[in-house]
């Protein structure tokens, strides 16, 4: 039997899944590593911990599935986007990686916005704290002795690829999240680098996500128990890898992902759409394709907050058991999930969440349903931007994460999006996407669409209810008025 191994390098740990040619998960393993917070707003990790975790995961899989030692056809990766790894001329890590969720770079984002006139034309994105370029500028301005030694920067999964093969590169889906890539031309932007006095030489060579970057280091392979040369493929950023793992390989599909944050993502065939920075627009792991993405900062975390505050001793199932008995629209109760600020469609770190329309007749079930509806309305904001700028009309939305686990919430999604919603038989997120990248790279399939037909299986479809759709269209119009209504007061409260 032949296998591929997908390694997902996340923020809290690394997960590996071993998949056969039928798309079945044969084995899996994981290893955690610490998050470092040396100062408020700082979020860092030691890149060598990622390498340690990868070795642990591979060793565990070889031990529990012995025949993988002679039958592994490829390894690939998915990884947290944006996080900065700096190497010196001897390929040594110069400092801890500055992670995607580090927020120290507001000043650098302002500098980029002021100095780079055509930033959105080149990168398709606004300068936000999460991106890599502001982190590079921060190091340049605050740690000049380290920046002077920097010979190359990598992102997490590319650093892991280097440690496994000895070769350094970056593929397009992660490069697009640096704010240094010309997304349409698929080249590093000399204009941006020169404007900000950053040497283009620190940018690594660019490769395709399913491109072979080398073979597993022979000494390492022997220590791990492999008995043949193992091809290693570049891999992709976590969001497009998750999309591929969910079977999002056509323009008429979208993914609604509800984790701590929420993502509404769609496939794009061209890179010339004029979203003007209102949505994230990146190169895909699929060759010559792109993807559009809107982000709700507090999706699942809004529900977690509600549970911990009002039902700390109950399960989510108990908390949500009564929402099915509440009518769409929660009898006039609206929730805006801005408890951590918001990203799409409002880039506003000072906005805060609210319940509006509270009535003496409202019960806890009303509030619980309003929370689910508010999270989904926030994701619909991204869908509406796609419709406005690109005439998007989805025939299928794949729901993943927390939103896929509750049947009543799935029905709400179908009704609010007014589109059929499906869930996955086996949800593995970016790890499955990375395994599919390895499968395409190894030649198992001609392309990602062919791979998706084998690797991705859906559960039964949830169709929109016409009466609920009509009701939600009216409620959503009210929801859109919430942000402009509360913005001024919310900002005042944020400064007190």
VOPAGU-2260 file (C-alpha; in pm, 1 decimal, decimal comma):
REM VOPAGU-2260
SITE   aa  ch    i         X         Y         Z
SITE  UNK   A    0       0,0       0,0       0,0
SITE  UNK   A    1     121,0     353,0     -82,1
SITE  UNK   A    2      85,4     657,5     143,0
SITE  UNK   A    3     134,4    1031,7     160,2
SITE  UNK   A    4     196,9    1225,9     479,0
SITE  UNK   A    5      44,8    1566,7     545,6
SITE  UNK   A    6     199,3    1777,9     823,1
SITE  UNK   A    7      -1,7    2074,3     952,8
SITE  UNK   A    8     211,9    2323,2    1144,5
SITE  UNK   A    9     -37,9    2508,2    1364,2
SITE  UNK   A   10      -4,4    2770,2    1634,4
SITE  UNK   A   11     -27,8    2529,9    1928,6
SITE  UNK   A   12     102,3    2209,4    1776,1
SITE  UNK   A   13     188,3    2002,1    1470,9
SITE  UNK   A   14     -44,0    1733,2    1339,3
SITE  UNK   A   15      39,8    1463,4    1088,1
SITE  UNK   A   16    -201,8    1242,6     895,2
SITE  UNK   A   17    -108,5     940,1     685,7
SITE  UNK   A   18    -341,1     889,9     388,7
SITE  UNK   A   19    -365,0     608,3     132,3
SITE  UNK   A   20    -460,3     629,0    -236,7
SITE  UNK   A   21    -830,6     590,6    -153,7
SITE  UNK   A   22    -815,6     906,4      56,9
SITE  UNK   A   23    -856,8     716,7     383,1
SITE  UNK   A   24    -669,5     830,0     693,3
SITE  UNK   A   25    -461,0     533,3     803,4
SITE  UNK   A   26    -277,4     691,0    1094,8
SITE  UNK   A   27    -226,6    1023,0    1268,3
SITE  UNK   A   28     -12,0    1175,9    1538,7
SITE  UNK   A   29      45,9    1515,6    1695,4
SITE  UNK   A   30     294,2    1704,6    1908,6
SITE  UNK   A   31     249,6    2032,8    2094,1
SITE  UNK   A   32     490,8    2321,8    2146,8
SITE  UNK   A   33     475,7    2634,7    2363,2
SITE  UNK   A   34     357,1    2983,6    2271,4
SITE  UNK   A   35     588,5    3256,5    2400,0
SITE  UNK   A   36     448,6    3594,7    2510,7
SITE  UNK   A   37     747,1    3800,2    2633,2
SITE  UNK   A   38     544,0    4123,5    2636,4
SITE  UNK   A   39     181,2    4224,8    2607,3
SITE  UNK   A   40      76,7    4197,7    2242,6
SITE  UNK   A   41     382,1    3987,6    2153,0
SITE  UNK   A   42     338,6    3630,4    2030,8
SITE  UNK   A   43     643,1    3420,1    1940,6
SITE  UNK   A   44     769,9    3064,2    1896,9
SITE  UNK   A   45    1103,4    2888,6    1872,3
SITE  UNK   A   46    1120,7    2746,2    1516,7
SITE  UNK   A   47    1335,5    2456,5    1632,3
SITE  UNK   A   48    1031,3    2336,3    1827,3
SITE  UNK   A   49     845,0    2288,3    1498,0
SITE  UNK   A   50    1125,9    2064,6    1372,0
SITE  UNK   A   51    1128,2    1867,9    1696,7
SITE  UNK   A   52     751,2    1820,3    1674,6
SITE  UNK   A   53     771,6    1706,2    1310,6
SITE  UNK   A   54    1031,9    1443,4    1399,5
SITE  UNK   A   55     816,1    1319,5    1687,9
SITE  UNK   A   56     509,5    1290,6    1466,5
SITE  UNK   A   57     691,1    1108,2    1186,1
SITE  UNK   A   58     863,0     872,7    1427,7
SITE  UNK   A   59     530,0     789,0    1593,6
SITE  UNK   A   60     363,5     715,8    1259,6
SITE  UNK   A   61     647,6     492,1    1141,5
SITE  UNK   A   62     623,3     302,9    1468,8
SITE  UNK   A   63     246,0     250,9    1457,3
SITE  UNK   A   64     225,2     185,6    1080,7
SITE  UNK   A   65     551,2       0,5    1005,6
SITE  UNK   A   66     497,5     -52,0     633,0
SITE  UNK   A   67     506,6     325,2     578,6
SITE  UNK   A   68     884,4     294,3     605,3
SITE  UNK   A   69     894,4     142,8     254,6
SITE  UNK   A   70     574,2     285,5     105,5
SITE  UNK   A   71     569,2     660,7     166,0
SITE  UNK   A   72     543,0     843,2    -167,5
SITE  UNK   A   73     564,2    1197,1     -37,0
SITE  UNK   A   74     547,3    1450,6     244,5
SITE  UNK   A   75     397,1    1796,9     229,1
SITE  UNK   A   76     293,1    2072,5     466,7
SITE  UNK   A   77      36,1    2329,8     562,2
SITE  UNK   A   78     126,3    2601,6     804,9
SITE  UNK   A   79      26,0    2908,8     998,6
SITE  UNK   A   80      45,4    3209,8     768,7
SITE  UNK   A   81     246,9    3530,5     803,8
SITE  UNK   A   82     477,3    3427,2    1093,1
SITE  UNK   A   83     831,8    3555,9    1043,4
SITE  UNK   A   84    1145,2    3337,7    1060,1
SITE  UNK   A   85    1480,2    3513,5    1001,1
SITE  UNK   A   86    1794,7    3319,0     906,0
SITE  UNK   A   87    2154,0    3439,8     892,8
SITE  UNK   A   88    2409,8    3353,6     622,0
SITE  UNK   A   89    2481,0    3023,0     798,0
SITE  UNK   A   90    2110,0    2931,0     802,1
SITE  UNK   A   91    2083,8    2982,6    1176,9
SITE  UNK   A   92    1765,3    3126,1    1328,2
SITE  UNK   A   93    1834,9    3483,0    1443,4
SITE  UNK   A   94    1543,9    3524,7    1685,0
SITE  UNK   A   95    1217,6    3359,9    1782,9
SITE  UNK   A   96     954,9    3363,7    1510,0
SITE  UNK   A   97     710,3    3653,3    1534,1
SITE  UNK   A   98     369,1    3493,5    1487,8
SITE  UNK   A   99      63,7    3589,3    1284,0
SITE  UNK   A  100    -133,0    3687,7    1597,4
SITE  UNK   A  101     136,0    3926,0    1724,4
SITE  UNK   A  102      -1,0    4284,3    1732,8
SITE  UNK   A  103     309,7    4493,7    1800,4
SITE  UNK   A  104     329,3    4633,7    1446,1
SITE  UNK   A  105      53,8    4897,5    1424,6
SITE  UNK   A  106     308,7    5174,1    1369,2
SITE  UNK   A  107     478,2    4977,9    1090,8
SITE  UNK   A  108     141,5    4917,6     919,3
SITE  UNK   A  109      82,6    5293,2     919,6
SITE  UNK   A  110     426,1    5348,7     766,4
SITE  UNK   A  111     360,1    5095,5     490,4
SITE  UNK   A  112      21,4    5250,3     411,5
SITE  UNK   A  113     169,7    5600,1     395,6
SITE  UNK   A  114     478,9    5517,3     189,0
SITE  UNK   A  115     355,7    5253,5     -59,0
SITE  UNK   A  116     105,9    5435,3    -280,3
SITE  UNK   A  117      -7,2    5134,8    -483,2
SITE  UNK   A  118       3,7    4873,2    -206,6
SITE  UNK   A  119    -342,1    4729,4    -276,9
SITE  UNK   A  120    -284,3    4724,9    -653,8
SITE  UNK   A  121      28,7    4513,4    -600,5
SITE  UNK   A  122     -58,3    4294,3    -302,1
SITE  UNK   A  123    -443,1    4306,7    -318,5
SITE  UNK   A  124    -445,3    4358,0      58,8
SITE  UNK   A  125    -431,6    4630,1     321,5
SITE  UNK   A  126    -139,3    4654,4     563,9
SITE  UNK   A  127    -251,4    4473,1     879,1
SITE  UNK   A  128     -59,6    4367,3    1188,7
SITE  UNK   A  129     -85,9    3998,2    1101,3
SITE  UNK   A  130     114,7    4020,4     778,5
SITE  UNK   A  131     486,7    3945,6     753,3
SITE  UNK   A  132     614,1    4273,1     607,0
SITE  UNK   A  133     523,5    4482,3     915,0
SITE  UNK   A  134     712,4    4229,5    1128,2
SITE  UNK   A  135    1020,6    4263,9     907,0
SITE  UNK   A  136    1000,7    4641,4     943,9
SITE  UNK   A  137     962,5    4610,1    1320,4
SITE  UNK   A  138    1281,0    4403,8    1344,9
SITE  UNK   A  139    1461,0    4651,7    1116,2
SITE  UNK   A  140    1358,7    4944,8    1337,1
SITE  UNK   A  141    1379,0    4786,9    1681,9
SITE  UNK   A  142    1646,7    4518,1    1646,3
SITE  UNK   A  143    1883,8    4660,4    1381,9
SITE  UNK   A  144    2172,5    4437,6    1490,3
SITE  UNK   A  145    1957,6    4131,8    1412,9
SITE  UNK   A  146    1822,8    4272,8    1086,6
SITE  UNK   A  147    2175,5    4342,9     961,7
SITE  UNK   A  148    2252,7    3971,8     997,2
SITE  UNK   A  149    1937,3    3857,9     816,0
SITE  UNK   A  150    2019,1    3675,9     492,6
SITE  UNK   A  151    1674,5    3525,0     427,6
SITE  UNK   A  152    1324,7    3513,5     570,9
SITE  UNK   A  153    1094,9    3213,0     565,0
SITE  UNK   A  154     748,3    3128,1     688,8
SITE  UNK   A  155     691,4    2838,9     932,6
SITE  UNK   A  156     615,6    2550,5     697,4
SITE  UNK   A  157     893,2    2666,2     462,1
SITE  UNK   A  158    1137,9    2661,8     752,6
SITE  UNK   A  159    1023,7    2307,5     829,2
SITE  UNK   A  160    1072,4    2212,5     463,7
SITE  UNK   A  161    1425,9    2351,9     484,8
SITE  UNK   A  162    1504,2    2149,6     796,7
SITE  UNK   A  163    1378,4    1831,1     630,9
SITE  UNK   A  164    1550,2    1876,7     294,2
SITE  UNK   A  165    1824,1    2139,1     330,6
SITE  UNK   A  166    1661,2    2352,8      59,5
SITE  UNK   A  167    1510,6    2700,3     112,7
SITE  UNK   A  168    1212,7    2835,8     -80,7
SITE  UNK   A  169     858,5    2969,3     -39,0
SITE  UNK   A  170     546,0    2883,5    -236,6
SITE  UNK   A  171     294,8    3135,0    -365,0
SITE  UNK   A  172       5,2    3093,5    -120,3
SITE  UNK   A  173     227,2    3178,2     177,2
SITE  UNK   A  174     425,6    3439,4     -13,6
SITE  UNK   A  175      98,3    3620,9     -89,1
SITE  UNK   A  176      46,4    3664,1     285,4
SITE  UNK   A  177     374,3    3848,9     336,3
SITE  UNK   A  178     261,5    4178,9     175,6
SITE  UNK   A  179     575,8    4163,9     -38,7
SITE  UNK   A  180     440,6    3962,0    -331,3
SITE  UNK   A  181     294,2    4104,5    -649,3
SITE  UNK   A  182      -4,4    3871,7    -638,7
SITE  UNK   A  183    -105,9    3902,2   -1002,8
SITE  UNK   A  184     247,3    3884,7   -1147,9
SITE  UNK   A  185     355,4    3616,5    -896,3
SITE  UNK   A  186     690,8    3784,7    -825,9
SITE  UNK   A  187     845,3    3961,4    -528,9
SITE  UNK   A  188     772,5    4333,1    -548,8
SITE  UNK   A  189    1092,3    4532,8    -587,7
SITE  UNK   A  190     884,5    4850,5    -564,1
SITE  UNK   A  191     762,5    4770,4    -212,4
SITE  UNK   A  192    1101,2    4642,6     -94,7
SITE  UNK   A  193    1292,2    4944,2    -228,8
SITE  UNK   A  194    1034,1    5192,3     -97,0
SITE  UNK   A  195    1079,8    5051,3     253,8
SITE  UNK   A  196    1455,9    4998,1     219,9
SITE  UNK   A  197    1436,1    4619,4     252,8
SITE  UNK   A  198    1681,8    4413,6      44,2
SITE  UNK   A  199    1497,7    4191,3    -203,2
SITE  UNK   A  200    1776,3    3938,4    -146,9
SITE  UNK   A  201    1613,0    3828,8     180,6
SITE  UNK   A  202    1314,1    3696,1     -18,1
SITE  UNK   A  203    1344,4    3322,7     -95,9
SITE  UNK   A  204    1295,2    3158,8    -437,0
SITE  UNK   A  205     929,2    3100,5    -529,6
SITE  UNK   A  206     788,7    2756,4    -615,0
SITE  UNK   A  207     451,4    2589,4    -671,2
SITE  UNK   A  208     279,2    2434,7    -370,4
SITE  UNK   A  209     294,3    2082,6    -515,2
SITE  UNK   A  210     648,1    2134,3    -646,7
SITE  UNK   A  211     915,1    1895,3    -523,7
SITE  UNK   A  212    1166,3    2078,3    -304,2
SITE  UNK   A  213    1395,4    1782,4    -240,4
SITE  UNK   A  214    1405,2    1452,1     -57,1
SITE  UNK   A  215    1402,5    1387,0     312,8
SITE  UNK   A  216    1754,1    1425,1     451,0
SITE  UNK   A  217    1910,0    1077,0     434,6
SITE  UNK   A  218    2052,6    1083,3     786,6
SITE  UNK   A  219    1721,6    1204,0     929,3
SITE  UNK   A  220    1527,7     948,6     725,0
SITE  UNK   A  221    1743,2     669,2     862,9
SITE  UNK   A  222    1690,0     786,7    1221,3
SITE  UNK   A  223    1314,2     800,7    1168,0
SITE  UNK   A  224    1309,0     450,5    1021,4
SITE  UNK   A  225    1237,9     520,9     652,9
SITE  UNK   A  226    1396,1     276,8     410,3
SITE  UNK   A  227    1379,1     466,4      81,3
SITE  UNK   A  228    1414,6     820,0     -53,4
SITE  UNK   A  229    1110,9    1029,3      41,8
SITE  UNK   A  230    1008,6    1314,6    -191,8
SITE  UNK   A  231     912,0    1635,5     -11,1
SITE  UNK   A  232     670,5    1887,4    -166,4
SITE  UNK   A  233     650,1    2254,1     -78,6
SITE  UNK   A  234     298,7    2268,5      70,6
SITE  UNK   A  235      70,0    2563,2     133,6
SITE  UNK   A  236     -64,4    2820,5     375,0
SITE  UNK   A  237    -322,6    2689,1     619,7
SITE  UNK   A  238    -635,6    2857,8     480,8
SITE  UNK   A  239    -602,8    2751,9     114,6
SITE  UNK   A  240    -486,1    2408,2     231,2
SITE  UNK   A  241    -799,2    2380,7     445,3
SITE  UNK   A  242   -1005,5    2487,1     144,3
SITE  UNK   A  243    -850,5    2215,3     -72,0
SITE  UNK   A  244    -904,4    1967,6     212,0
SITE  UNK   A  245   -1271,3    2067,8     209,8
SITE  UNK   A  246   -1294,9    2017,0    -166,0
SITE  UNK   A  247   -1316,9    2386,9    -256,9
SITE  UNK   A  248   -1173,3    2356,3    -607,7
SITE  UNK   A  249   -1436,5    2540,1    -817,4
SITE  UNK   A  250   -1560,7    2902,1    -831,2
SITE  UNK   A  251   -1918,8    2802,5    -738,0
SITE  UNK   A  252   -1808,7    2664,4    -399,1
SITE  UNK   A  253   -1732,6    2844,4     -72,9
SITE  UNK   A  254   -1613,0    2742,7     271,7
SITE  UNK   A  255   -1759,4    2874,4     596,4
SITE  UNK   A  256   -1511,0    2792,4     870,7
SITE  UNK   A  257   -1600,4    2865,3    1230,8
SITE  UNK   A  258   -1314,2    2821,2    1472,2
SITE  UNK   A  259   -1199,0    3077,3    1726,6
SITE  UNK   A  260   -1218,9    3320,3    1437,2
SITE  UNK   A  261   -1437,6    3271,8    1132,1
SITE  UNK   A  262   -1341,5    3253,5     765,2
SITE  UNK   A  263   -1557,9    3275,2     455,8
SITE  UNK   A  264   -1345,6    3169,3     159,2
SITE  UNK   A  265   -1404,3    3123,6    -212,2
SITE  UNK   A  266   -1201,0    3005,5    -511,6
SITE  UNK   A  267   -1101,9    3259,9    -779,1
SITE  UNK   A  268    -979,6    3177,8   -1128,4
SITE  UNK   A  269    -811,1    3513,8   -1193,0
SITE  UNK   A  270    -607,1    3760,5    -991,2
SITE  UNK   A  271    -749,7    4080,9   -1135,9
SITE  UNK   A  272   -1064,8    4120,6    -924,8
SITE  UNK   A  273   -1105,4    4471,1    -782,2
SITE  UNK   A  274   -1189,0    4400,0    -418,1
SITE  UNK   A  275    -981,3    4708,3    -322,1
SITE  UNK   A  276    -861,7    4552,7       1,5
SITE  UNK   A  277   -1212,2    4492,9     139,5
SITE  UNK   A  278   -1137,1    4119,3     138,3
SITE  UNK   A  279    -812,4    3926,8     159,7
SITE  UNK   A  280    -704,4    3817,6    -187,9
SITE  UNK   A  281    -422,8    3564,6    -213,5
SITE  UNK   A  282    -257,2    3316,6    -448,9
SITE  UNK   A  283    -393,0    2964,1    -404,5
SITE  UNK   A  284    -212,6    2634,9    -354,7
SITE  UNK   A  285    -383,7    2534,3    -681,5
SITE  UNK   A  286    -155,8    2644,1    -968,4
SITE  UNK   A  287    -240,9    2982,0   -1124,0
SITE  UNK   A  288    -553,7    3016,3    -909,5
SITE  UNK   A  289    -642,7    3256,2    -628,3
SITE  UNK   A  290    -878,3    3273,7    -332,1
SITE  UNK   A  291   -1081,1    3543,0    -161,4
SITE  UNK   A  292   -1130,4    3543,0     213,0
SITE  UNK   A  293   -1317,8    3745,5     471,8
SITE  UNK   A  294   -1248,2    3711,5     843,2
SITE  UNK   A  295   -1468,4    3739,5    1151,1
SITE  UNK   A  296   -1231,6    3788,0    1444,6
SITE  UNK   A  297   -1461,2    3645,3    1713,3
SITE  UNK   A  298   -1672,7    3366,8    1563,4
SITE  UNK   A  299   -1643,2    3056,8    1779,5
SITE  UNK   A  300   -1491,7    3269,3    2055,6
SITE  UNK   A  301   -1819,6    3465,4    2075,6
SITE  UNK   A  302   -2004,8    3140,4    2145,9
SITE  UNK   A  303   -1732,1    3032,0    2390,5
SITE  UNK   A  304   -1762,8    3366,7    2571,2
SITE  UNK   A  305   -2140,2    3329,5    2591,7
SITE  UNK   A  306   -2111,5    2977,1    2731,3
SITE  UNK   A  307   -1842,6    3058,3    2985,9
SITE  UNK   A  308   -2030,9    3365,5    3104,4
SITE  UNK   A  309   -2385,9    3229,6    3121,1
SITE  UNK   A  310   -2358,9    2849,2    3121,8
SITE  UNK   A  311   -2010,6    2750,6    3246,8
SITE  UNK   A  312   -2125,4    2414,4    3381,1
SITE  UNK   A  313   -2321,4    2305,6    3075,4
SITE  UNK   A  314   -2208,4    2142,2    2754,2
SITE  UNK   A  315   -2253,9    2319,3    2422,0
SITE  UNK   A  316   -2523,1    2063,3    2338,0
SITE  UNK   A  317   -2717,9    2158,6    2651,6
SITE  UNK   A  318   -2668,4    2529,7    2591,2
SITE  UNK   A  319   -2797,6    2511,4    2234,0
SITE  UNK   A  320   -3069,0    2249,5    2283,7
SITE  UNK   A  321   -3347,7    2509,0    2282,9
SITE  UNK   A  322   -3247,9    2722,6    1985,1
SITE  UNK   A  323   -3458,6    2509,3    1750,0
SITE  UNK   A  324   -3770,3    2632,2    1930,8
SITE  UNK   A  325   -3688,2    2999,9    1864,5
SITE  UNK   A  326   -3801,6    3154,6    1537,5
SITE  UNK   A  327   -3549,2    3289,2    1283,1
SITE  UNK   A  328   -3450,7    3637,9    1390,7
SITE  UNK   A  329   -3472,7    3550,8    1762,8
SITE  UNK   A  330   -3789,7    3757,2    1802,3
SITE  UNK   A  331   -3612,2    4087,2    1738,9
SITE  UNK   A  332   -3288,2    4018,1    1929,4
SITE  UNK   A  333   -2965,4    4096,5    1741,3
SITE  UNK   A  334   -2608,0    4010,5    1838,2
SITE  UNK   A  335   -2299,5    4168,3    1679,4
SITE  UNK   A  336   -1991,0    3947,1    1737,9
SITE  UNK   A  337   -1739,9    4230,9    1768,2
SITE  UNK   A  338   -1609,1    4129,5    2110,2
SITE  UNK   A  339   -1247,4    4130,1    1984,8
SITE  UNK   A  340   -1285,5    4407,6    1728,3
SITE  UNK   A  341   -1359,3    4318,3    1367,1
SITE  UNK   A  342   -1176,0    4248,4    1041,5
SITE  UNK   A  343   -1431,4    4208,3     758,4
SITE  UNK   A  344   -1596,9    4423,9     639,2
SITE  UNK   A  345   -1482,2    4670,0     905,1
SITE  UNK   A  346   -1112,9    4688,5     990,1
SITE  UNK   A  347   -1179,8    4824,7    1337,0
SITE  UNK   A  348    -988,2    4718,1    1646,5
SITE  UNK   A  349   -1194,8    4942,0    1876,5
SITE  UNK   A  350   -1544,2    4824,9    1786,4
SITE  UNK   A  351   -1707,7    4602,8    2048,4
SITE  UNK   A  352   -1996,3    4357,2    2047,3
SITE  UNK   A  353   -2352,3    4420,0    2150,3
SITE  UNK   A  354   -2699,3    4275,5    2194,0
SITE  UNK   A  355   -2973,0    4497,3    2053,1
SITE  UNK   A  356   -3348,7    4465,9    2093,5
SITE  UNK   A  357   -3359,6    4295,9    2434,0
SITE  UNK   A  358   -3714,9    4240,1    2549,7
SITE  UNK   A  359   -3863,7    4120,0    2877,4
SITE  UNK   A  360   -3998,6    3816,7    2692,0
SITE  UNK   A  361   -3655,6    3703,4    2570,4
SITE  UNK   A  362   -3513,7    3387,2    2726,5
SITE  UNK   A  363   -3163,7    3244,9    2733,9
SITE  UNK   A  364   -3253,4    3040,2    2426,2
SITE  UNK   A  365   -3322,7    3364,5    2240,1
SITE  UNK   A  366   -2979,3    3493,9    2334,1
SITE  UNK   A  367   -2811,8    3166,5    2233,0
SITE  UNK   A  368   -2981,6    3168,4    1893,7
SITE  UNK   A  369   -2900,0    3537,6    1844,1
SITE  UNK   A  370   -2530,8    3458,9    1903,9
SITE  UNK   A  371   -2533,9    3187,6    1635,8
SITE  UNK   A  372   -2721,0    3414,4    1395,5
SITE  UNK   A  373   -2487,9    3710,4    1460,9
SITE  UNK   A  374   -2178,3    3501,5    1388,4
SITE  UNK   A  375   -2335,5    3378,0    1064,8
SITE  UNK   A  376   -2446,0    3729,7     963,9
SITE  UNK   A  377   -2085,8    3842,3    1009,2
SITE  UNK   A  378   -1969,3    3571,7     766,9
SITE  UNK   A  379   -2249,5    3673,6     529,3
SITE  UNK   A  380   -2089,6    4019,9     522,3
SITE  UNK   A  381   -1795,2    3859,0     341,3
SITE  UNK   A  382   -2026,9    3670,7     105,2
SITE  UNK   A  383   -2204,5    3996,5      21,1
SITE  UNK   A  384   -1873,6    4160,9     -67,7
SITE  UNK   A  385   -1800,2    3871,4    -302,7
SITE  UNK   A  386   -2140,4    3913,2    -464,6
SITE  UNK   A  387   -2094,4    4289,3    -497,1
SITE  UNK   A  388   -1745,6    4287,7    -646,4
SITE  UNK   A  389   -1743,2    3955,0    -830,4
SITE  UNK   A  390   -2105,8    3851,3    -889,6
SITE  UNK   A  391   -2051,4    3538,7    -680,6
SITE  UNK   A  392   -2337,6    3290,5    -655,5
SITE  UNK   A  393   -2255,9    2970,9    -470,7
SITE  UNK   A  394   -2419,9    2637,9    -546,3
SITE  UNK   A  395   -2253,9    2477,3    -244,1
SITE  UNK   A  396   -2109,3    2599,3      84,9
SITE  UNK   A  397   -1895,5    2361,7     289,1
SITE  UNK   A  398   -1929,4    2424,9     661,7
SITE  UNK   A  399   -1632,9    2325,7     879,4
SITE  UNK   A  400   -1535,4    2377,5    1241,4
SITE  UNK   A  401   -1779,6    2446,9    1522,0
SITE  UNK   A  402   -2055,3    2559,1    1286,7
SITE  UNK   A  403   -2067,1    2212,1    1132,0
SITE  UNK   A  404   -2134,6    2030,6    1459,4
SITE  UNK   A  405   -2485,9    2154,3    1538,2
SITE  UNK   A  406   -2775,0    2068,1    1300,7
SITE  UNK   A  407   -2974,8    2377,1    1396,9
SITE  UNK   A  408   -2678,1    2602,8    1324,2
SITE  UNK   A  409   -2625,3    2429,6     988,6
SITE  UNK   A  410   -2986,1    2508,8     897,6
SITE  UNK   A  411   -2930,8    2872,2     999,2
SITE  UNK   A  412   -2627,6    2887,4     770,0
SITE  UNK   A  413   -2824,0    2745,8     477,1
SITE  UNK   A  414   -3104,8    2994,2     540,0
SITE  UNK   A  415   -2885,4    3300,6     597,8
SITE  UNK   A  416   -2653,8    3226,5     302,0
SITE  UNK   A  417   -2952,8    3106,9      93,4
SITE  UNK   A  418   -2743,0    2821,1     -41,2
SITE  UNK   A  419   -2710,9    2444,6      15,9
SITE  UNK   A  420   -2468,3    2364,7     300,2
SITE  UNK   A  421   -2273,9    2040,5     339,1
SITE  UNK   A  422   -2033,2    1902,9     595,9
SITE  UNK   A  423   -1738,2    1666,8     557,1
SITE  UNK   A  424   -1745,5    1296,6     638,0
SITE  UNK   A  425   -1396,4    1335,6     782,3
SITE  UNK   A  426   -1286,5    1684,8     878,5
SITE  UNK   A  427    -908,8    1720,5     899,7
SITE  UNK   A  428    -869,9    2082,9     793,8
SITE  UNK   A  429    -530,9    2194,6     660,1
SITE  UNK   A  430    -373,3    1855,4     732,8
SITE  UNK   A  431    -590,7    1691,8     466,5
SITE  UNK   A  432    -505,8    1973,0     226,3
SITE  UNK   A  433    -136,2    1913,1     280,0
SITE  UNK   A  434    -182,8    1540,2     218,4
SITE  UNK   A  435    -363,8    1624,2    -106,1
SITE  UNK   A  436     -75,6    1851,7    -208,8
SITE  UNK   A  437     160,9    1557,5    -156,6
SITE  UNK   A  438     -71,9    1327,4    -352,7
SITE  UNK   A  439     -80,6    1563,5    -651,3
SITE  UNK   A  440     294,5    1626,3    -624,4
SITE  UNK   A  441     362,9    1252,7    -616,0
SITE  UNK   A  442     165,5    1206,3    -936,4
SITE  UNK   A  443    -125,5    1014,5    -784,3
SITE  UNK   A  444    -365,0    1259,2    -951,5
SITE  UNK   A  445    -346,7    1491,5   -1249,4
SITE  UNK   A  446    -478,9    1790,5   -1055,2
SITE  UNK   A  447    -650,7    1895,3    -731,2
SITE  UNK   A  448   -1001,5    1852,9    -870,9
SITE  UNK   A  449    -930,9    1488,4    -953,7
SITE  UNK   A  450    -776,4    1439,8    -609,9
SITE  UNK   A  451   -1077,7    1602,9    -444,0
SITE  UNK   A  452   -1315,6    1355,3    -608,6
SITE  UNK   A  453   -1139,1    1072,3    -424,7
SITE  UNK   A  454   -1016,6    1233,5    -103,2
SITE  UNK   A  455   -1316,7    1450,8      -8,7
SITE  UNK   A  456   -1650,7    1299,8      89,5
SITE  UNK   A  457   -1953,4    1503,0     198,6
SITE  UNK   A  458   -2239,7    1424,0     431,2
SITE  UNK   A  459   -2599,7    1492,2     338,1
SITE  UNK   A  460   -2693,3    1838,7     218,5
SITE  UNK   A  461   -2886,0    2095,6     423,6
SITE  UNK   A  462   -3108,6    2303,7     196,2
SITE  UNK   A  463   -3238,9    2653,3     268,7
SITE  UNK   A  464   -3595,4    2693,3     392,3
SITE  UNK   A  465   -3768,0    2955,4     169,4
SITE  UNK   A  466   -3972,0    3105,5     455,9
SITE  UNK   A  467   -3664,9    3136,6     679,0
SITE  UNK   A  468   -3461,5    3280,6     388,7
SITE  UNK   A  469   -3720,7    3556,2     342,1
SITE  UNK   A  470   -3720,9    3633,1     714,8
SITE  UNK   A  471   -3342,5    3638,9     738,5
SITE  UNK   A  472   -3310,3    3876,0     443,5
SITE  UNK   A  473   -3506,4    4133,4     646,4
SITE  UNK   A  474   -3316,2    4062,3     968,3
SITE  UNK   A  475   -2982,7    4091,3     787,8
SITE  UNK   A  476   -3076,3    4438,9     664,3
SITE  UNK   A  477   -3117,6    4536,9    1030,7
SITE  UNK   A  478   -2789,8    4365,8    1121,6
SITE  UNK   A  479   -2602,4    4576,1     864,5
SITE  UNK   A  480   -2721,7    4889,0    1047,6
SITE  UNK   A  481   -2569,6    4776,7    1377,9
SITE  UNK   A  482   -2208,0    4872,7    1309,4
SITE  UNK   A  483   -2270,6    5232,3    1193,9
SITE  UNK   A  484   -2519,8    5274,5    1478,6
SITE  UNK   A  485   -2284,5    5169,4    1759,9
SITE  UNK   A  486   -1948,1    5274,4    1612,8
SITE  UNK   A  487   -1913,0    5619,3    1770,4
SITE  UNK   A  488   -2028,8    5514,5    2116,3
SITE  UNK   A  489   -1825,2    5193,1    2102,9
SITE  UNK   A  490   -1509,6    5389,4    2025,7
SITE  UNK   A  491   -1579,0    5628,0    2314,6
SITE  UNK   A  492   -1623,0    5337,8    2555,1
SITE  UNK   A  493   -1301,2    5175,3    2429,5
SITE  UNK   A  494   -1096,7    5479,2    2536,5
SITE  UNK   A  495   -1244,7    5514,5    2886,6
